[in-house]
Amino acid sequence: MSADDPAGTRRTFLEQVTAGGAATATALTAGCLGSLPTDVLGDDEIEIDVWHGLTGGLEETFADLTLDFNRSREDITVRLTGYDDGYDQVFTETRGAVTEDEGDPPEVAMFAEIGTRQAIDSGQFVPMEDVVPDLPTDDFIDPILDYYRVDGTLHSMPFNPSHAFMMINRDAFEAADLNPDDPPRSFEGVADAAEAMVEADAVDHGVTCPNISWFIEQWFAAQNAELVNNENGRAGPPTESNLTSDAAATIYEWWHDLDERGVFHVGDGWFESEDAFANGTAGILLYSTASISTLLERATQEGGFEADAAYFPAPGGDQTGLAIGGASLWVPEAIDDDRQSAAAEFLTWLTDPTQQSRWHRETGYFPVREESVDELEQEGWFDANPDYRVVFDQLTGSASTTATQGAMIGPFPEVRTEIEGIWTDIEDGTSVQDALADGKERVDDQLTT
C-alpha cells in the first residue's frame, strides 16, 4: 500500500493474535499498518485486506464482526481499511490497484450497487459463484440477489442491502386528525397528509426527500418502468434513458405539485432531509431503510415524538417493487489462489445466517439469508421491532422484473448527477416537460460518450 495517502482519508484496523492466543486490536486514523512481524503471523497464516466505505456505527459493527472472525481462525487474519469518502473512493482506489502493473489490490472490496456494471465490464473481478462455488444461493433472498445477478451470473457477494421507505411523525399525524396506523401509500395521499399537517401547524414542511437520484430510480421501479433501454441495461449497455416517459413525468409532476402546495422540503443531500424530520420540522420523510434505527432514536431524543416506518409511496398506491441499494463485496482477479480461498472463507462466514442476523439487528441493513429471517422470527425480533417488519414485508413483496432488478449503467455516478439536476432546473423555473427533456439529453450524452 502507498505511504503517501492524505491524512484522514482512510482508516486501517487489524486484530493481531499472538502465539499465546491473546488478541489485541490496532486502529489507525490514517495511513496503513506495515507488514506484520513474523512472530505474529504463523508460517501458514494468510493476511487479507478488505477495503470498505462504512463509517461511524456501521464501521464499528463491521470491525466487531471481523474481530470475531479473526478470533475464530488461526490460519487467516483480516485487515480492514475504511475510506472517508465512502464507496466511491473504495471503487476508485481498487480499480487503480487492479489496473496498475505493480498495484496491490485488496482481497475484498466493497462497492456501491451502482459500480456493478463498471466492475463487470472491467473483467478484473472474479464472479462470486467462482469464488464460493458452493454458495447456497437458494437460501439468499431473491430480491437482493436479483440486482447483482447479471446474465444469470452472480458477480459479487450481497452484504448490506437497503430499500427506500417512508417514515412518519405519529404526533404530527394525530395533530392533523390523520390516522398514523394507516399511513398513505399513494402520491396523492402523501400530498394530502402533508398539507393537512402544515395547515394544522403540526410541522413546517409536510414531506421531505433528498434530491438524490436513487429515489427517482425507486419510483421508476415502483411503476415497473425501466430507467434506461436495453432491458434497463441488463441486455447490453444502455444507449438511451427514459426520462421523457410517462413514468418520469408522473414523479416530477408530483414533486412540483408538492412544491406548489408549499408542503415540500427537498434536502440538499441525505442529512438535510434526515435532520428536518428528526427535529420535527417535517412530518414525512422519504429515506433509506439503512437509517431506521438512527431515525427512531433521533425522533425520540431530538424531536420528542414517536415515529413509524411505512411503505414507500407510489402512484395510485400500488408498487410493483423497488430496487436494492447498498453495497456488495468483490474479489479481484489479481489475487492469488491462496488469498482468494481465504477471501472466500471470510465472505462465507460473513454471510452465514448467524452473522447476518446480528448485522441486521445492529445496523438495520436487510439480512441476505432466508435462514436469518427465520432466526429473527423465532427470536421475536420483528414482533418487538415492528418497523423492521414493515420494510422487510415491502422487500419480500417486490416482484422480480427488469425494472425492480435495478438499472445497470456504466457511468452511473455521472448519470445520477445529471438526474439530480432535473429538480434543480424545475426549482429555477423550468417546466417539468422541458426539464425532463434537457435531463434526458444530458443523461443520453453520458450513456453514449
Secondary structure by P-SEA (a helix, b strand, c coil): cccccccccbbbbbbbbccccbbbbbbbccccccccccccccccbbbbbbbbcccaaaaaaaaaaaaaaaaacccbbbbbbbbcccaaaaaaaaaaaaaccccccccbbbbcccaaaaaaaacccccccccccccccccccccccccccccccccccccbbbbbbbbbcaaaaaaaccccccccccaaaaaaaaaaaaaaccccccccccccaaaaaaaaaaaccccccccccccccccccccccaaaaaaaaaaaaaaaaccbbbbcccaaaaaaaaacccccccccccaaaaaaaaaaacccbbbbbbccccccccccbbbbbccbbbbbccccaaaaaaaaaaaaaaacaaaaaaaaaacccccccaaaaaaaaaaccccccaaaaaaaaaaaaccccccccbbbbcaaaaaaaaaaaaaaaaaacccaaaaaaaaaaaaaaaaac
